[in-house]
Amino acid sequence: MEGWINRTTGTDFILLGLFHHIQAPNVLFTLIFLVFLAALVGNVMMMILIWFDSRLHTPMYFLLSQLSLMDLLYSSTFVPKIAIDFLSGRNSISYIGCGIQLFLFMTIVGAECLLLAVMAYDRYVAICRPLHYSVLMCPIVCAFMVTGTWLSALLNALIHVIYTLSLPYCASREIHHFFCEIPALLKLVCADTSLYENGLFVSGVLFLLLPISAIMASYGQIVSTVLGLRANLGTRKALATCSSHMIAVSLFYGTAIIKYFLPKAYHTAEQDKVVSVFYTILTPMLNPLIYSLRNKEVAGALRKVLGR
């Protein structure tokens, strides 16, 4: 701990950011800021609708409100820092600031990975075991699962942040990224990190591959059940809801798996930044649109609020 405290007084890290070697940085910054505003408005509105409309006080919408909260915190972790750096021309970040940013990122992304699996389980129980839904997804069970996602992600983030910031860093402090992320930080370490990278891979399996496997199994059962039913309004509603979930899952997990499981030889630092933009900035904006535009209850609650 003493060594880590001593490092905070040394040279700060330099975030090269998104605008390094970009021909039109002002245009890109404007687009990113507009996306951030859309994500901010969309997720806040989603949480307000779910909170105030009694028809949305169900486990599915409670989980959706948690997703909106995570997306709101997610984008707020990066975009304000990007804006400050761009407008001030200073791209430095201290050890403490880097540690806080890394901790917030890993906590929120880990919690969202697990939450999407819980949301898939909720739909599985609702469609495949409707008679047991009130028991299997009662408020206590629902709150317990959400709390478990946050605590698991927090513990995982704490372990990785403490270990990553205790590593010996070289003279170069230039991070080829727009935020502190472990793969980018490991490139600056003056030591063999292969053992730790194996541990990072195991963490990725627990928070990416296992949840997405559970999601695919849940939706496999859902599709099998729905196809066995007659085509009616309930069937179409179930398919519409599940298709929204699958779009969100594909966007989030797909880009994260490309980033963390694709061999290093197949992607560069610039490509990593583009992929990171997708799952840190674009996805938080798209999730409210996906769930609201394809959900009649949310759309009805929105029209009710706008009518007032």
N, C-alpha and C positions, 0 to 999 in steps of 0.2 A: 504493500500500500504506500509505503514511504517513497519507493521508486516511482510509482505512478504520480504521486503528488509533485515530485521534483520535475517530472516531464511537463507538467502543466505550466511551468515557468519558462520552458524552453521555446523553441521555434514552433509556431503554429503550423497546422496543415494548410495547404493551398488547394482549394477546389477549383480545378480548371473549368468546371461548369459545362453547361449545354451550348454556350455560345463560342466555344473555342473553335477557330477555323470556320465559323459560319459566315456566309457572305452577307446575309441580311439579319443581324441579331435583333434589331428593333421589331421586325415583323414576327420573328419567332417568340420573342418575349411577350408581345401583345397577344398572340394566339394562346400561349400558356396561361397568361393572366386571365383571359376570357374563359378558358376552360376551367380554371380554378374558381372563378365567380359562379359559373354554371354549376359546378360541383357543390359549392357552398350553398347556393340557393336551393338546389334540388334536394340535397340531403337534409337540410334544415326543414324544408317544407314537408318532406316525407315524415320526419319525426313528429312535426306538429300535427299533421293529419292523423297519424296513428294514435297520438296522445289524446286528441280532443274528440275524435269520432268513436263513439261507443261500439259501432259495428265492426271496428277494426281491433277491438280488444280480444284478440285470439292469439294462440301460440305462434301461428305463422307470421302474423304482423308484428308481434313482439320481437321475434327473431329478425324480421326485416328492419325494425327500428334499430336494433343492435348493429346490423350491417351498415345502416346509414350513419350511425355514430362512428363506427370504425372508419368508414370512408371519409367522413368529415375530419377526423383526427389525422387520418393518413395524409390527405393532401395538404392539410395545414402544417404538417411537419416539414414539408419541403418547399412549397411555393413561396411562402414569406421570406425564407432565407435566400432563395433564388432571386427574388425581387430586390431585396436589400443589397445583395452582391452586385446585381446588374446596375442598379441606380447609383450606388456609391462607388463602383469600380474596385471594390476591395473583395477579394475572394478567400480571405483567410478564415480559418475556424480553429478555435483552441482545442486542446485535448479534452477539456471538460465539455465544450460544446459538441465536439465530435462524438464523445461518449453518450451524451444525452440524445443526440439525433439518432445514433445507432440503436440505442436502447428503445426509443419510441418506435422506430421502424420495425425492429424485430418483434416487439411486443404486438403491435397492431397487425402486422402481416401474418404472424403466427396465429393470433386469435381469429383473424378472418379465414384462414385456411381451415381451422377446426369448425368455425361457425357455419361455413358453407356445407360441411358434412352434416352438422346438426340439422340444418334446414332441409337437406335431402332426406334425412331420417324422418323429420316431421311430415313431409309429403308422403313418404312410404307408409307411415302409420295411418295417415288420413285416408289414403286411397286403398291400400291393401288390407288394413285392419281397422276399418271405421268404427266397429263396435267397441274396440278397446282404446280408441283415441283419447277419450276423456280421462282415462287412467294413465296411459303411457305418456301423455303429454299434458298432464295436469300442471298448474302454475308452479308447484314446488319442484317437480322434475325439470320443467323448462328453465327455471331460475338456476337450478343446480348445474345443468349442462352449460348454460351461458357463463356462469361463474367459473366452471372448470376450464372452459376455453381461455378465459382471461388469465387465470392463475397459471395454467400450463405454459402459455405463451410468455408470461412475465418471467417465470423461472428459467425457461430456455434462453430468453434474451439476456437475463442477468448473468448467466454462466458465460455466454459468448462474449458479452461486452467486457467483463472483467478479464477474461483470458486474452482477448484481442488487444486491449489497451496495455496489457502487461508485457507484450512482445517487444523485442528491441528493434527500433526503426532506424533506417539508414539516414544519411545526410539529406537525401532528396525527400521533400515533404509534399511533392505535387501529386495530388490524387486525381487521376483521369476519370473523374465522375462529377456529378453535381450534388452529391451528398455522400456521407460516410457510410459505405457498405463494405462488408467483410471482404469479398473478393478483391475489391479495389485497394483496401488497406493492406492485404497480405502481400501485394506486389511491392510494398515499400519495406517489408520486414527483412532484416539482415540475419536470418536464421532459417533452418530447415522447417518448413511448416507442413510437410506431407502428412505427419501424424494428425495434426489438428485438422487438416483438410478432410481426412477420413472421418473424424468426428463430426465435421460440418456436413459431410455426406449423409451420415446416419441421422442427423437432425433433419436434413431435407427429406429423408425417407419418412420420418415420423410425422412431419408437418405438411408434406406435399403428397407423396405417393400413397401413404395409407389413407388419408382422407379422400383422395380422388378415387381410390379403389372402392371405398365404402360408398361414395356417391354413385359410381357406376353400377355397383351391385343394387343399390336402392332403386335407381331409375330403371334398371333392367327388370326388377320385380314390378315396378309401376307400369311399364310398357306392357309386360305380359298380362297384368291384371286388366288394364284398360282395353287391350285388344280383345280380351275375352268377354267384354261387355258389349251391349248393343250401343250403337252410335246415338247418343242423346245429348241433351244440354249439359248434363253433369260430366259426361265423357269429354266433350269439347272443352269445358272449363278446366278439367284436370290436365288435359294436354296443354292448354294455353299456359297454365301456371307452371307446369314442369318445364315447358320449353323456355320460359323466361329464366328459370333457375339454371338450366343447362347453358344458356347463352352467357350468363354471368360467370358460371364455373369455367367455361371454355376460355373466356377472355382472361380471367385471373390466373388460373392454374397453367394454362398454355404458355403464357409469357414467362411465368416464374420457372417452369420446368425447362424452358429453353435457356434461361439464364443460368440456372444452377446445376443442370444435369447434362447439358451439351458439353462435350470435351472442349478444353480451352483452344485447341487448334482450329476449331470451327467458328470461333467468333472473336472479334477484336474489341478493344476498349470503346471505340465509337459505336459499334453495334450493340454493346452492352448498355450504353447510355440510351440508345433508341428504345430498346426493349424495356428498360427501367422506366422510361417516360410513360410507356403504355400502361404498366401495372401500378404506377404510383400516382399518375396525374390523370390519364384518360379514363381508366376504369372507375374511379370514384365519381366521375361525371356521368358515365354511361349507366351505372347501376340504377339510379333513380329513374332514368328514362325507360330502361328496360322493364322495371317492375311497375311503373305507373302507367305507361302507355299500353301495356299488355294485361292490365289488371282492372276489371270493371269496378271493383269495390273502391280501389284507390282513386280511379278516375271519377267515380261518383262522389266520393268525399271531397275531391278537389273542386268539382263543379258546385257542390253545396257551399263550400267556403267562399269561392269566387262570387256566387250568387248573393251571399250575404254582404 
